[in-house]
Amino acid sequence: MLTGSLTIPGEGVSFSTRGLPPGERVVAWERALSQVFAHLEVAVEGSRPWAGELTAERLGALQIATEEFGPGTVLRSARSVAADPSTHILARLQLEGTALLLQDGRTAELRPGSLAFHDARRPYRIVLPRRQRARVLMLPRALLRLEEGQLAALTATAVDDAGEGAAALLLPLLCGLVDEAVRACATRRGELARLAAEILGTLALEQVGKQPAPALWERITASVQDRLQEPGLTPQDIADQHGISLRYLHRLFQLQGTTVNAWVRTRRLEAAREELAQAGAAHRSIAAMAARWGFTNPSHFSRTFRETYGMSPVQWRSAQQAA
């Protein structure tokens, strides 16, 4: 039977269908999964033997559950979403066997050691061809600090440790941290769970970063172009304006072969150079123009201008006026 309550930190759920008559197992298993995650529907083939084992514990903002079940199907339908409008993000880390996770028009095939995110806010389906075992990590969507469009691009895309990306290092680390958090004493569990949540955020960021985001890039660069005259403009300001994490912002610029600060500095230099070439610029102070484009130190502006264009701002202005 169900024991404990996930609404009380430190207490958990432990459930097994093995002691129940076969005819009562589906309803009981569906109820247990719905209590731990969000309202779900379960289907199994009546002629195939199955049993379900479930443990779960909430450690701060992160819930760690271990599920052993199959063959069967777990469905979060539109009806389930309406009945229980949870907004949590779940990450399924496959331990044994295989699973198919379907959401947002994509299918992720999960094998031992791979992970995929799914969003409780929208319908999804998990197909289990045979008995399998997985960890399911659930956390508030705000912890990932991704836009809704990015979250929709993240779901049902398999993350594994093949290749040279961050997942090759972080997935084994995540597995180890989660295992240790489950076994650790109460004083260490919170810190381990926090680290696990941070790794999940990094993995999500890495996975989204592999996908093209031209619309987001265009919005960010257009807004920064409008804010070039703000001397205190920082990468954090830009990230906050667009509702993304600072890490993801840096990743977007990295994919373009630059950094946030370098891109902003280049655009400011270009704007200052254009102003220096305008008619009437000879009567304007170099320091005033530099300040207008976010350069608070005139000497730094002149040095950076010379390094970029091969001449000082005064020389550039004189050359343009003489042309």
C-alpha positions as CSV (number, residue, x, y, z in Angstrom):
1,M,0.0,0.0,0.0
2,L,1.0,3.6,-0.3
3,T,3.0,4.9,2.6
4,G,4.0,8.4,3.5
5,S,3.2,11.7,1.7
6,L,5.2,13.7,-0.8
7,T,3.7,16.9,0.6
8,I,5.9,16.5,3.7
9,P,9.6,16.9,2.9
10,G,11.7,13.9,4.0
11,E,8.9,11.4,3.8
12,G,8.3,9.3,0.7
13,V,6.2,6.9,-1.2
14,S,6.8,3.1,-1.4
15,F,4.4,1.0,-3.4
16,S,4.2,-2.4,-5.0
17,T,1.4,-4.2,-6.9
18,R,2.8,-7.7,-6.0
19,G,0.5,-8.2,-3.1
20,L,-2.6,-7.2,-5.0
21,P,-5.0,-9.4,-7.0
22,P,-4.2,-9.1,-10.8
23,G,-7.6,-7.5,-11.4
24,E,-6.8,-4.6,-9.0
25,R,-3.3,-3.8,-10.1
26,V,-3.9,-1.4,-13.0
27,V,-6.1,0.9,-10.9
28,A,-3.8,0.8,-8.0
29,W,-0.7,1.4,-10.1
30,E,-2.4,4.3,-11.9
31,R,-3.3,5.9,-8.6
32,A,0.3,5.5,-7.3
33,L,1.8,7.1,-10.4
34,S,-0.7,9.9,-10.3
35,Q,0.1,10.7,-6.7
36,V,3.8,10.8,-7.3
37,F,3.9,12.6,-10.7
38,A,0.6,14.0,-12.1
39,H,-2.6,12.5,-13.2
40,L,-1.8,9.6,-15.5
41,E,-3.6,6.7,-17.2
42,V,-2.1,3.2,-17.4
43,A,-2.8,0.4,-19.9
44,V,-1.5,-3.1,-19.9
45,E,-2.3,-6.2,-22.0
46,G,-4.4,-8.5,-19.8
47,S,-2.7,-11.6,-21.0
48,R,0.8,-10.5,-20.2
49,P,2.1,-10.8,-16.6
50,W,3.3,-7.6,-15.0
51,A,4.1,-5.9,-11.7
52,G,4.9,-2.4,-10.6
53,E,7.4,-1.2,-8.0
54,L,7.6,2.5,-7.1
55,T,9.5,4.6,-4.6
56,A,9.8,8.3,-4.4
57,E,11.1,11.0,-2.2
58,R,11.1,14.8,-2.4
59,L,14.4,16.5,-1.6
60,G,13.9,20.2,-1.7
61,A,12.7,21.3,-5.1
62,L,13.7,18.0,-6.7
63,Q,11.7,14.8,-6.5
64,I,13.5,11.5,-7.1
65,A,11.4,8.5,-8.0
66,T,12.5,5.0,-9.0
67,E,10.0,3.1,-11.1
68,E,10.0,-0.6,-12.2
69,F,7.2,-1.6,-14.5
70,G,6.3,-3.2,-17.8
71,P,5.2,-4.2,-20.2
72,G,2.5,-1.5,-20.6
73,T,1.8,2.1,-21.5
74,V,1.6,5.2,-19.3
75,L,-0.4,8.1,-20.8
76,R,-0.8,11.7,-19.8
77,S,-3.7,12.6,-22.0
78,A,-5.4,16.0,-22.6
79,R,-8.0,14.8,-20.2
80,S,-5.3,14.1,-17.6
81,V,-3.8,17.5,-18.1
82,A,-7.2,19.2,-17.6
83,A,-7.9,17.2,-14.5
84,D,-4.5,17.9,-12.9
85,P,-2.7,21.0,-14.5
86,S,0.8,20.2,-13.2
87,T,3.6,22.4,-14.7
88,H,6.6,20.3,-13.6
89,I,9.3,19.1,-15.9
90,L,10.3,15.4,-15.6
91,A,13.5,13.8,-16.7
92,R,13.5,10.0,-17.3
93,L,16.8,8.4,-16.7
94,Q,16.7,4.8,-18.0
95,L,18.5,2.3,-15.8
96,E,17.4,-1.1,-17.2
97,G,15.4,-2.1,-20.3
98,T,14.0,0.3,-22.9
99,A,11.3,2.9,-23.1
100,L,9.7,5.0,-25.8
101,L,8.8,8.6,-24.8
102,L,6.5,10.4,-27.1
103,Q,5.7,14.1,-26.8
104,D,5.4,17.2,-29.1
105,G,5.5,15.1,-32.2
106,R,8.8,13.4,-31.4
107,T,9.8,10.0,-30.1
108,A,12.8,9.3,-27.9
109,E,14.1,5.8,-27.6
110,L,15.6,5.4,-24.2
111,R,18.2,2.7,-23.4
112,P,20.2,2.2,-20.2
113,G,22.2,5.4,-19.5
114,S,20.1,7.7,-21.6
115,L,17.8,10.5,-20.5
116,A,14.9,12.4,-21.9
117,F,12.8,15.4,-20.6
118,H,9.0,15.5,-20.7
119,D,6.6,18.3,-19.7
120,A,3.6,17.6,-17.5
121,R,1.9,20.7,-18.9
122,R,1.2,18.8,-22.2
123,P,0.2,15.3,-23.1
124,Y,2.8,12.6,-23.4
125,R,3.0,8.8,-23.7
126,I,5.5,6.3,-22.4
127,V,5.5,2.9,-24.1
128,L,7.3,0.1,-22.2
129,P,7.8,-3.0,-24.4
130,R,8.9,-5.2,-21.5
131,R,9.8,-4.9,-17.8
132,Q,12.2,-2.0,-17.3
133,R,13.6,0.2,-14.5
134,A,14.1,4.0,-14.5
135,R,14.7,7.0,-12.3
136,V,12.3,9.8,-12.9
137,L,13.4,13.2,-11.6
138,M,10.8,15.9,-11.3
139,L,11.5,19.6,-10.8
140,P,9.7,23.0,-11.2
141,R,10.0,24.3,-14.8
142,A,11.4,27.6,-13.5
143,L,14.6,25.9,-12.4
144,L,15.6,25.2,-16.0
145,R,15.1,28.9,-16.9
146,L,14.2,28.2,-20.5
147,E,11.6,29.9,-22.6
148,E,8.4,27.9,-23.4
149,G,9.5,27.5,-27.0
150,Q,12.8,26.1,-25.8
151,L,11.1,23.6,-23.5
152,A,8.8,22.5,-26.4
153,A,12.0,21.8,-28.4
154,L,13.6,20.0,-25.5
155,T,11.0,17.3,-24.9
156,A,11.3,13.7,-26.2
157,T,14.9,14.2,-27.4
158,A,17.2,11.5,-26.1
159,V,20.3,12.6,-24.2
160,D,23.1,10.1,-24.0
161,D,26.8,10.0,-23.1
162,A,28.0,9.2,-26.7
163,G,30.2,11.8,-28.3
164,E,32.1,14.7,-26.9
165,G,29.4,17.0,-25.6
166,A,28.7,17.9,-22.0
167,A,26.4,14.9,-21.6
168,A,29.3,12.5,-21.9
169,L,30.6,14.0,-18.6
170,L,27.4,15.0,-16.9
171,L,25.2,12.0,-17.3
172,P,27.4,9.6,-15.4
173,L,27.9,12.3,-12.7
174,L,24.1,12.8,-12.5
175,C,23.5,9.1,-12.1
176,G,26.1,8.9,-9.3
177,L,24.7,12.0,-7.5
178,V,21.1,10.7,-7.6
179,D,22.2,7.2,-6.3
180,E,24.1,8.9,-3.5
181,A,21.2,11.3,-2.7
182,V,18.9,8.3,-2.3
183,R,21.2,6.6,0.1
184,A,22.7,9.5,1.9
185,C,21.9,10.8,5.4
186,A,19.4,13.6,5.7
187,T,22.0,16.3,6.2
188,R,23.6,15.6,2.8
189,R,20.6,14.8,0.7
190,G,19.5,18.4,0.2
191,E,22.9,19.5,-1.2
192,L,23.2,16.4,-3.4
193,A,19.7,17.0,-4.8
194,R,20.6,20.7,-5.5
195,L,23.7,19.6,-7.5
196,A,21.6,17.1,-9.4
197,A,19.1,19.8,-10.3
198,E,21.9,22.0,-11.5
199,I,23.2,19.2,-13.7
200,L,19.7,18.7,-15.2
201,G,19.6,22.4,-16.0
202,T,23.0,22.2,-17.8
203,L,21.9,19.1,-19.7
204,A,18.7,20.8,-20.8
205,L,20.7,23.8,-21.9
206,E,23.2,21.7,-23.8
207,Q,20.3,19.8,-25.6
208,V,18.5,23.0,-26.5
209,G,21.8,24.5,-27.7
210,K,22.1,21.8,-30.3
211,Q,18.8,23.0,-31.9
212,P,18.7,26.1,-34.1
213,A,17.0,29.1,-32.5
214,P,17.1,31.8,-35.2
215,A,14.0,33.6,-33.9
216,L,15.4,33.9,-30.4
217,W,18.8,35.0,-31.7
218,E,17.2,37.7,-33.8
219,R,15.0,39.0,-30.9
220,I,18.0,39.2,-28.6
221,T,20.3,40.9,-31.1
222,A,17.6,43.4,-32.1
223,S,16.9,44.3,-28.5
224,V,20.6,44.7,-27.7
225,Q,21.0,46.9,-30.7
226,D,18.3,49.2,-29.2
227,R,20.1,49.2,-25.8
228,L,23.7,49.9,-26.9
229,Q,23.6,53.4,-25.4
230,E,23.1,51.9,-21.9
231,P,26.5,51.9,-20.3
232,G,25.5,49.5,-17.6
233,L,24.1,46.9,-19.9
234,T,25.2,43.4,-18.8
235,P,24.7,39.8,-20.0
236,Q,22.4,39.2,-17.0
237,D,20.2,42.1,-18.0
238,I,19.9,40.7,-21.5
239,A,19.1,37.2,-20.2
240,D,16.5,38.5,-17.8
241,Q,14.8,40.6,-20.6
242,H,14.3,37.4,-22.6
243,G,13.5,35.0,-19.8
244,I,16.4,32.7,-20.4
245,S,19.3,31.6,-18.2
246,L,22.7,33.4,-18.3
247,R,24.3,30.1,-19.3
248,Y,21.9,29.7,-22.3
249,L,22.6,33.3,-23.4
250,H,26.3,32.6,-23.4
251,R,25.7,29.4,-25.3
252,L,23.7,31.2,-28.0
253,F,26.6,33.6,-28.6
254,Q,29.1,30.8,-28.5
255,L,27.3,29.1,-31.3
256,Q,27.7,32.2,-33.3
257,G,31.5,32.2,-32.7
258,T,31.5,35.1,-30.3
259,T,30.8,36.2,-26.8
260,V,28.1,38.5,-25.4
261,N,30.6,41.2,-24.4
262,A,32.5,41.0,-27.6
263,W,29.3,41.3,-29.7
264,V,28.1,44.3,-27.8
265,R,31.5,46.0,-28.0
266,T,31.7,45.5,-31.7
267,R,28.2,46.9,-32.3
268,R,29.1,49.9,-30.1
269,L,32.3,50.6,-32.0
270,E,30.4,50.3,-35.3
271,A,27.8,52.8,-34.1
272,A,30.5,55.2,-32.9
273,R,32.4,54.9,-36.2
274,E,29.3,55.8,-38.1
275,E,28.6,58.8,-36.0
276,L,32.2,60.0,-36.4
277,A,31.8,59.9,-40.2
278,Q,28.6,62.0,-40.2
279,A,28.6,65.6,-41.3
280,G,29.1,67.9,-38.3
281,A,31.0,65.3,-36.3
282,A,34.1,67.6,-36.3
283,H,32.4,69.8,-33.7
284,R,31.5,66.9,-31.4
285,S,33.7,65.7,-28.5
286,I,35.2,62.2,-28.9
287,A,34.5,61.6,-25.2
288,A,30.9,62.6,-25.6
289,M,30.4,60.3,-28.5
290,A,32.1,57.4,-26.7
291,A,29.9,57.9,-23.7
292,R,26.8,58.0,-25.9
293,W,27.6,54.5,-27.1
294,G,28.3,53.0,-23.7
295,F,32.0,53.7,-23.4
296,T,32.5,55.4,-20.0
297,N,36.3,55.6,-20.3
298,P,37.5,57.8,-23.3
299,S,41.0,56.3,-23.2
300,H,39.7,52.8,-23.3
301,F,37.4,53.7,-26.2
302,S,40.3,55.3,-28.2
303,R,42.5,52.3,-27.6
304,T,39.9,49.8,-28.5
305,F,38.9,51.8,-31.6
306,R,42.6,51.9,-32.8
307,E,43.0,48.1,-32.2
308,T,39.9,47.4,-34.2
309,Y,40.2,49.8,-37.1
310,G,44.0,50.6,-37.2
311,M,43.6,54.3,-36.5
312,S,42.4,56.5,-33.7
313,P,38.9,58.0,-33.6
314,V,40.4,61.4,-34.4
315,Q,42.3,60.0,-37.4
316,W,39.1,58.2,-38.6
317,R,37.0,61.3,-38.3
318,S,39.6,63.5,-40.1
319,A,39.8,60.9,-42.9
320,Q,36.1,60.8,-43.4
321,Q,35.7,64.6,-43.4
322,A,38.5,64.9,-46.0
323,A,36.9,62.3,-48.3
